[in-house]
Amino acid sequence: MAPSPTEAKNETSEESIEPKEVYGSSPFDLDQLKLVWDDFAINKKEQGKDAEYAVLKQEYQLEGTKVILIFTNSVKLNILDRFRSDFITYLRKELDNGQIELETKLVAEEKKRIPYTNKEKFEHLAQKKPILNELKNRLGLDPDF
């Protein structure tokens, strides 16, 4: 007896489903993560993908199975999005842990004030070496000149 069209459809749809990769739940530490991370970064560098390599060289933290990548620039977030899924898959495969998550954190970069005028330069140096103020007063100097 020939299978009905719905039965035939079910058989073919079950056969066409690709098996999902199953990862273990092996524990790992920061040193193991660093080795796998650096290996992936080097592969990107060798492929000539310098922007992706620069993203992978950012600071990161490990909290359990969550890897937190810290950015100071939102452009790097966009670059990460291009290869994020490949990177997570690589980490899960190499560390044999399917619970690995990649989270990003955008933090404001501290801007340093660069002294430009002579007075600003003197004040900057005087903060580092307070003896300069004493010398300025003893010698009667004016930092504006």
N, C-alpha and C positions, 0 to 999 in steps of 0.2 A: 504494500500500500504506500502510495506517495505521500510525503508530508504536506500538510496544508501550507498555504503561502505564509501564514503568520508563524508557523513552526519553522519554516525554512528561513524566515527573516531573523528569528531569534537565534538560530544556529550560526548564521553568518555574523551577526552582531557580536556574539560571544567570542567568536574566533578572531574578529578584527580588533578586539580590545587588547591594547598593548599592556604587558605586565608592568606594574609600577615597581620602581627600584625600592627595595626594602633595606633600610639601614638599621644597624644595631643601636645599642644605647651604651656603647663603651665610654667610660669616663676618660676625660682628657684634662690636661692642665695648660697653663699659659705657655710653657716651653714647647709642648707638642703643637699647640696652635701656632706659635711663632714660626716653627719649622715649616708647617704646611702653608701658612700665610706667605712667608718669604719665597717659597717654591713657586706659588702661583704668581707672585709679583715678578719674579725673575722670568717666568714664561712670558708674561705680558711685555716685559722689557725686550726680550729676544724677538718678539713678534713685531717690534717697532711701535708698540702702543704706549708711548711715553706718558700721555695724559692719564691713562688707566694705572700705569706704574706709580705715578705721583699720588694718585688717590690712595693706592694701597700702602704708601709709605706714611700715611697720616697716623696719628696717635690712636690707639684703640685700647679698650678695657674688656676684661672677661668677667662676667657675673653669672656663675653657674654654666648654663649652656647658651647664654645670651652674650653675643659679641657686640659691643657698643663702639662704633666708629665715630670719632670726634672731628668735626669740620669747623673751620673758621670762615669758609667761603661757600656760598650756595651753589656756585658753578660746579664745584666738585661733586655735589649731590647729583646733579644731572649726569655727570660722567659715570658715577657709580651705577645709576639706574640702567645704563646701557649693558652692563655685564653682571648685575646683581644676582640674577637667578643662576647663571653659570657658576658664579663664585660660591654661592650658598651650596649648590649641588657638589662642587668640588670639596668644600670643607666637610660636608656630611659624609661624602664617600671616603675621603682620606682619613678622617678621624673616626669613621664608623659610628656616627651618632646622628640619628635622624631628628633630634630635638634641637639642633643648632639653629639659632635665629640671629639675624643681622639687623641691628638697630642703628640708626644714625642720630647724632646730636649736633645741633648747630649752636656754637657758642660765639659770643662777640669777642673779637680780638682786641686786646688792650692796645690802644694807640699811644705811642710815646711821643711826647712833645719834643720836637727837635729845636734846640736853641739856634737862633739865627743872628740876632744882634750881639754886639760885644757884651752888653749888660747881661743878656740872657745866658750867654756862654760863661761869663764870670759867675753868675748865680748858680748855674749848674755845677761848675767846678767847686764852688764854695760849699755846696751841699755835701759833696764828697770829701772835701778837705777844708774843714772849718778854720784852719789856721790862715787861709787866704784872706778871710775877713779881717783878722788881726793885722796882717801885713798891709792890707789896703789902708786901714785906719792909721797905722804907725807911719806909713810913708806918705799919707795924704794923697792917694791915687784915686783917679776917677775912671771906672771901667768903660765909660762911654767913649773914651778917646783911644 
